[in-house]
Amino acid sequence: MITNTLQHIAAMCGGELTSAGAAETLITGVVTDSRRISPGCLFVPLAGEKFDGHAYAEGALAAGAAATLWQRDKGTAPAGAVLVDDTLEALQRLAAAYLAEVAPKVVGVTGSNGKTTTKDMITALLAQKFKVHKTQGNFNNHIGLPLTVLSMDPDVEIAVLEMGMSARGEIALLASLAPPDVAVITNIGESHLLQLGSRMEIARAKLEIAEGLKPGGLLIYHGDEPLLAAGLQEEGFRTPEGLQLFRFGLARDNDDYPTGIMNHSAGMTFTAHLHQEQAFTLPLPGRHNVVNALAALAVARHFGVGETLLEQGFRGLKLTGMRIEVLQTPGGVTLLNDAYNASPTSMKAAIDVLEAYKTGGIRIAVLGDMLELGPDEISFHQEIGAYLDPELTDSVYTYGPLAGHIAESARARFGPGRVQAFQDKEELTKALTAKCRAKDVVLFKASRGMRLEEVLNRLNELL
């Protein structure tokens, strides 16, 4: 993590020391949450609509922070503070300056779905050869990315940074703070349709990461998505100098694509067009994850990671939680936990995973509301009901008012008794407990706000 004198840190963030005597104070790390103060850290009080971190600065110093930033319009600063015009901008400026000092290669990852899994895969592959630092959890916004950068050790060789967004201009800001050498766009889905209005606008927002590439930078993008190709050709797209392009996907006209995919109990094994002599095994299910793996392979190949190391990287892959976690109950029921988020694209991918499972039991889909889809939210849920295959999914249980449209759409093809809609988690839990037996597979998929994992956790105790 960043370690330097307060005087140097003040210069990096454009601040002014309130006390010359504090210039040589050693700072180790940066914290914005006063509940997570570490000895010797710099506390950065951020001001929001419902809170103001300046109110906690004195407490942070008493808890062990070595110094605090202080916004000039917030009254009298504590002794030894660094005065700045805006604490958020100072945090971002500090992170950009520290990144420039450490000077690692930067891999930026964005996309509507799969960016966290792809980030984890990229890190696993690159770590076979380099010291790598990656975004932890969902620290992928205008606050989280600077904190990710500032937690980086000074000997890091490659930083893998997830870049999220909910509106235009947000990825452009992140890419300006951490200009990528390589940018990855996993796909364009329907998340944030409520804010952006169309998938084309989502594509334009994601392509901001490409506009932020360093000269000669490489853009690795989902070649099966025509909106990305169209966005790259638009007059308004600002093409970086010497831009390189690489396309991955399922279609055979991409630069890399799967040539064979096999499902098994340990996950997925696949071969790829550019890796014909090597089969790779992923310790997680889903054809969509094979596509994500192609993006990770492209990044690793760009940095010269060898074939044997690539296979080792995939085998040692550690994923951020709640992205198709596979759990086994004591009674032998397989629970697929993908309740972290949901959009039509990711829900279809999760259903594909369920339908590919072969355990000797039945397959049950438990699907909740997909949120923030805008005015077409009902039709998106009806589309999921139509996507479910009665030959491959035995029973469908829905939770929430919007997911009720999934059930309504599926009932006509599934027949009586195979589709049930619930508005109460306790009733849903009781129905699933009565239904499930050893060898059954149960998928849980919904937007995070539905907290569908509460039902899964209860089933894990009961079954």
Long-range contacts (C-beta under 8 A, 24 or more apart in sequence): 1-28, 1-29, 1-30, 1-150, 1-151, 1-152, 1-153, 2-27, 2-28, 2-29, 2-30, 2-94, 2-98, 2-150, 2-151, 2-152, 3-27, 3-28, 3-29, 3-154, 6-42, 6-66, 6-67, 6-80, 6-82, 9-42, 9-82, 9-94, 10-82, 12-93, 12-94, 12-97, 12-98, 13-69, 13-82, 13-84, 13-90, 13-91, 13-93, 13-94, 13-97, 14-84, 14-85, 14-90, 14-93, 15-69, 15-82, 15-83, 15-84, 15-90, 16-82, 16-83, 16-84, 17-80, 17-82, 17-83, 18-70, 18-77, 18-79, 18-80, 18-81, 18-82, 18-83, 19-79, 19-80, 21-80, 22-67, 22-79, 22-80, 25-66, 25-67, 25-80, 26-66, 27-66, 27-67, 28-66, 29-150, 29-151, 30-91, 30-94, 30-147, 30-150, 30-151, 31-60, 31-65, 32-91, 32-143, 32-147, 34-59, 34-60, 34-63, 37-63, 37-64, 37-65, 38-64, 39-64, 39-66, 40-64, 40-65, 40-66, 41-65, 41-66, 42-66, 42-67, 42-68, 42-69, 42-82, 43-67, 43-68, 43-69, 44-68, 44-69, 44-87, 44-90, 44-91, 45-69, 45-70, 45-71, 45-74, 45-87, 46-87, 46-88, 46-91, 46-143, 47-71, 47-74, 47-87, 47-88, 53-87, 57-81, 88-142, 88-143, 91-143, 91-146, 91-147, 92-142, 92-146, 92-173, 92-177, 94-146, 94-150, 95-145, 95-146, 95-147, 95-149, 95-150, 95-177, 95-178, 96-146, 96-149, 96-176, 96-177, 96-178, 98-149, 98-150, 98-152, 99-149, 99-152, 99-159, 99-177, 99-178, 101-154, 102-152, 102-154, 102-156, 104-133, 104-152, 104-156, 104-157, 104-158, 104-159, 105-157, 105-158, 105-159, 105-181, 105-182, 105-303, 106-158, 106-159, 106-161, 106-178, 106-179, 106-180, 106-181, 106-182, 107-158, 107-159, 107-160, 107-161, 107-180, 107-181, 107-182, 107-183, 107-184, 107-299, 108-161, 108-163, 108-174, 108-175, 108-178, 108-180, 108-182, 108-183, 108-184, 108-209, 108-212, 109-160, 109-161, 109-162, 109-163, 109-183, 109-184, 109-186, 110-162, 110-163, 110-164, 110-165, 110-171, 110-183, 110-184, 110-185, 110-186, 110-206, 110-209, 111-184, 111-185, 111-186, 111-187, 111-188, 111-189, 111-206, 111-222, 112-186, 112-187, 112-188, 112-189, 112-190, 112-191, 112-192, 112-202, 112-206, 112-343, 112-345, 113-186, 113-187, 113-189, 113-191, 113-288, 113-343, 113-345, 113-346, 113-349, 114-186, 114-187, 114-288, 114-289, 114-291, 114-292, 114-346, 115-140, 115-162, 115-163, 115-164, 115-184, 115-186, 116-162, 116-319, 116-320, 116-323, 117-284, 117-289, 117-292, 117-319, 117-320, 117-323, 118-184, 118-186, 118-292, 118-295, 118-296, 119-160, 119-162, 120-317, 120-318, 120-319, 120-320, 121-292, 121-293, 121-295, 121-296, 121-313, 121-314, 121-317, 122-160, 122-184, 122-295, 122-296, 122-299, 122-300, 123-160, 124-296, 124-313, 124-314, 124-316, 124-317, 124-318, 125-296, 125-297, 125-299, 125-300, 125-305, 125-309, 125-310, 125-313, 125-314, 126-158, 126-160, 126-299, 126-300, 126-303, 126-305, 126-313, 127-313, 128-305, 128-309, 128-310, 128-312, 128-313, 129-303, 129-304, 129-305, 129-306, 129-309, 130-157, 130-158, 130-303, 131-155, 131-156, 131-157, 131-158, 132-156, 132-157, 132-158, 132-159, 132-160, 133-158, 133-159, 133-160, 134-159, 134-160, 134-161, 134-162, 135-160, 135-161, 135-162, 137-320, 138-162, 138-164, 140-164, 140-174, 141-165, 141-170, 141-174, 142-170, 142-173, 142-174, 145-174, 145-177, 145-178, 146-177, 149-177, 149-178, 158-303, 163-209, 165-192, 165-205, 165-206, 165-208, 166-192, 166-195, 167-192, 167-195, 167-196, 167-205, 168-196, 168-201, 168-204, 168-205, 168-208, 169-208, 170-205, 170-208, 171-205, 171-206, 171-208, 171-209, 171-212, 172-208, 172-211, 172-212, 174-209, 174-212, 175-208, 175-209, 175-211, 175-212, 175-213, 176-212, 179-212, 179-213, 179-214, 180-209, 180-212, 180-213, 180-214, 180-217, 181-213, 181-214, 181-217, 181-218, 182-213, 182-217, 182-218, 182-219, 182-220, 182-299, 182-302, 183-209, 183-210, 183-212, 183-213, 183-217, 183-218, 183-219, 183-220, 184-220, 184-221, 184-295, 184-298, 184-299, 185-209, 185-210, 185-219, 185-220, 185-221, 185-222, 185-228, 186-222, 186-292, 186-295, 187-222, 187-225, 187-345, 188-222, 188-225, 188-227, 188-228, 189-343, 189-344, 189-345, 189-346, 190-343, 190-344, 190-345, 190-373, 190-380, 191-341, 191-343, 191-372, 192-372, 193-372, 193-373, 193-374, 193-376, 194-372, 194-373, 194-374, 195-372, 197-374, 199-227, 200-227, 200-230, 200-231, 202-227, 203-227, 203-228, 203-230, 203-231, 204-231, 204-234, 204-236, 207-231, 207-232, 207-237, 210-237, 210-240, 210-243, 211-237, 211-238, 211-239, 211-240, 212-240, 213-240, 213-243, 214-240, 215-240, 215-241, 215-242, 216-241, 216-242, 216-243, 216-244, 217-242, 217-243, 217-244, 218-244, 218-245, 218-246, 218-302, 219-243, 219-244, 219-245, 219-246, 220-246, 220-247, 220-248, 220-295, 220-298, 220-299, 221-245, 221-246, 221-247, 221-248, 222-247, 222-248, 222-249, 222-291, 222-295, 223-247, 223-248, 223-249, 223-251, 223-253, 223-254, 223-255, 224-249, 224-250, 224-251, 224-254, 225-249, 246-298, 248-291, 248-294, 248-295, 248-298, 249-291, 249-294, 250-287, 250-291, 255-298, 256-294, 256-297, 256-298, 257-294, 258-290, 258-291, 258-294, 261-287, 261-290, 263-356, 263-357, 263-358, 272-297, 274-301, 275-307, 275-310, 277-307, 278-307, 278-310, 278-311, 279-311, 280-310, 280-311, 280-314, 281-311, 281-314, 281-315, 282-314, 282-317, 283-314, 283-315, 283-317, 284-317, 284-319, 284-323, 284-324, 284-326, 285-324, 285-326, 285-336, 285-353, 285-356, 285-357, 286-324, 286-349, 286-350, 286-352, 286-353, 286-356, 287-349, 287-352, 287-356, 288-346, 288-349, 288-352, 289-324, 322-453, 324-350, 324-353, 327-456, 327-460, 329-459, 329-460, 329-463, 330-463, 331-437, 331-438, 331-463, 332-438, 332-439, 333-361, 333-436, 333-437, 333-438, 333-439, 333-440, 333-441, 333-442, 333-459, 333-463, 334-359, 334-361, 334-439, 334-440, 334-441, 334-442, 335-442, 335-444, 335-456, 335-459, 335-460, 336-441, 336-442, 336-443, 336-444, 337-444, 337-453, 337-456, 338-443, 338-444, 338-445, 339-368, 339-444, 339-445, 339-446, 339-448, 339-450, 339-451, 339-452, 339-453, 339-456, 340-448, 341-447, 341-448, 342-368, 342-369, 342-370, 342-371, 342-445, 342-446, 342-447, 343-370, 343-373, 344-370, 344-373, 344-380, 344-383, 344-384, 346-445, 347-384, 347-445, 348-384, 348-387, 350-443, 350-445, 351-384, 351-387, 351-388, 351-393, 351-443, 351-445, 353-443, 354-392, 354-393, 354-441, 354-443, 355-389, 355-392, 355-393, 357-441, 359-439, 359-440, 359-441, 360-439, 361-437, 361-438, 361-439, 361-440, 361-441, 362-394, 362-395, 362-437, 362-440, 362-441, 363-392, 363-393, 363-394, 363-395, 363-440, 363-441, 363-443, 364-393, 364-394, 364-395, 364-396, 364-397, 364-432, 364-435, 364-436, 364-440, 364-441, 364-442, 364-443, 365-393, 365-395, 365-396, 365-397, 365-443, 365-445, 366-397, 366-398, 366-399, 366-428, 366-432, 366-442, 366-443, 366-444, 366-445, 366-452, 366-455, 366-456, 367-396, 367-397, 367-398, 367-399, 367-403, 367-406, 367-443, 367-445, 367-446, 368-398, 368-399, 368-400, 368-403, 368-444, 368-445, 368-446, 368-447, 368-450, 368-452, 369-399, 369-400, 369-401, 369-402, 369-403, 369-446, 369-447, 369-449, 369-450, 370-402, 370-403, 370-446, 370-447, 371-402, 371-447, 371-449, 371-450, 372-447, 377-402, 378-402, 378-405, 381-405, 381-406, 381-409, 382-406, 382-408, 382-409, 383-409, 384-409, 385-409, 385-410, 385-411, 386-410, 388-413, 388-414, 390-414, 390-415, 390-418, 394-418, 395-419, 395-420, 395-435, 396-420, 397-421, 397-422, 397-428, 397-431, 397-432, 398-422, 399-423, 399-425, 399-428, 399-446, 399-450, 399-452, 399-455, 400-446, 400-450, 403-446, 425-454, 425-455, 428-455, 429-455, 429-458, 429-459, 429-462, 432-459, 433-459, 433-462, 433-463, 436-463
